[in-house]
């Protein structure tokens, strides 16, 4: 069956009325829960799961997938307007999105995020359709050594994002890596820094960390600073529409972000986190005035948003064609299919083409719906900022606690978010970047586990990192990233010495 | 002071246990029943629990609500069940780990199986299959053992973590086969699968449902299964027991069971145990569970207590051997 026939099969499947209804339901619900701080796709899908027992497996999958990518649209709203990212990838969106809101350009930031999300998803769909076979094999070609070096490359590339000074950036990444050490060590089974609390055996709760560092910290900072509370009231209506200059800046970042995202999304693990950070780092490196970043550059919203949405589309390939879920939410969806007796795996494309291609077609339909629904809503979301802060902030805190509690149902995590929030506020005072801390927290443990696993498998021979071509490529790329700035400094010094 | 309160409580408890049982059982359940599951919604322990509680709630005439408290390999769920215990309407499901090996693997689980847990009944068991990449050319257990025995740590195997069922099963197998393999811990079967197919590691014990689709696709070979009888979901896979020089009583299974906090009325436990046994005899329930890789294993509370004792001893010996290395 060629690509065209496959797509037609998928479309005819996804356009059946009962399937379409579930698709609409999924994306609506997704963009709604995405807006609520902390209550992300994970909580929504866990709640919906028992209901899917009574649906056909195809409809269930399409609805849950709709919640998954729909939540990314909603997540951008909370990140941009309130600095409340529920995931590490939307933390990247806050870097420039929130400063835009503070400048009264929140509507433009939202517009940029929506258009970039939509275009990024389209790029993801095109890549998925063209390269489904290749993408599904990608995961098995990556070994522990390759993952370790790829993530080190990611850390190096992103290390200066959002930091006022490189040293501060490295410090935050290191702190994040250290926090990531909390919990059970995969390789030895040892329990680190758990202080006898079983709640800490699986590590710090990521949602609690993100909500504390960004949300709670921001609320405290705003209470202390009455000037910042009134910004919302001054937003003029015309600021909802992007200027010609804004529009001119969008296409290339979207294209680059979408391409990066499509590739990294197909790797199980941290595809979408890594692609958002790398897309941001790429835009900043390519920009003529990199100093604009972190102060409200539209490219800083466009690239990462395109990246994480493209990644959320291609992330379905390893889940469905290998039965390998890339993140806990994908694992939930896999669970939903298995309940229905559908075993995702290498036979999926052959055995149930209508399900696979139907899902792909539903991505297109769902994203179209999402942008049609969300663009007109921008005005309403902006109006939310006009709510007096003495109502808005307590409401934010309540939702945030609900969201954190919904992950594991443990009161421990709420205490945790309060403590982290306080630390996060101190970090804002010291101008330290919480986004980099999150990146270190997510990648650090994965780097450690994969590095040690690679060495264990190679019986302790470190040459394994240079012998595998993929790993060697990332080592080389990391070296270039580290050495080029040093070389530039050295050349400048020598030029100065020649005078 | 403390002793006097304890005494009064004990006295009150003694009076209640004399006076209440008949009424307790007649009225029970008088309110919604809560079942704590130590794994997230959608995971296989969660789905098994849902299949049972769905039917249970019809039979008991009260809602049976699942409370997911995931974390620490199922230990958090049990801790949370114990915190809420005492109303006679709080129960839990568990996998084998927290009941048999967690006390050895963790600094402090916060509970003692013998003192704090009252078994109700086993729900289902799942064997593991030994899988290798088909590119390895290994097609049966004998050639696998020969390859593994060529030298110490000649082959690597993956598991889902230190002390996991897959790890301990592989070590039990290695000890019985007289070989030594290098353990590579992962965090999920998905990662183990990718690594085997990618040729990075050599083997792994994994769930039949996860392995069989790769066998069908021709990328994996399964060499044997750890159950004592052929398994419905993978009927063609030979038993490891009695094969390639291994003993006839080789058996290693994961299981799922229904538990209550210690001190729960025995009549209630007996009633629950009987109701669940009937639920598990429904062919439709059996088929749904088998589709997920689980074979129903109904029985009495005593059967489950025996299983806990036997497995704790068997896996304890394996852990002793690993620690001695």
Interface residues (C-beta under 8 A of the other chain):
Chain A: X45 X46 X47 X49 X50 X53 X139 X140 X141 X142 X143 X144 X184 X186 X187 X188 X189 X191 X194 X196 X198 X199 X201 X202 X268 X322 X323 X324 X325 X328 X331 X332 X335 X336 X338 X339 X341 X343 X345 X346 X347 X408 X409 X410 X449 X453 X456 X457 X459
Chain B: X40 X41 X42 X43 X44 X46 X47 X50 X67 X68 X69 X70 X71 X72 X73 X75 X76 X79 X80 X105 X106 X107 X108 X109 X110 X153 X156 X161 X162 X163 X182 X184 X185 X186 X187 X188 X190 X191 X193 X194 X195 X197 X198 X200 X201 X209 X210 X212 X213 X214 X216 X217 X219 X291 X292
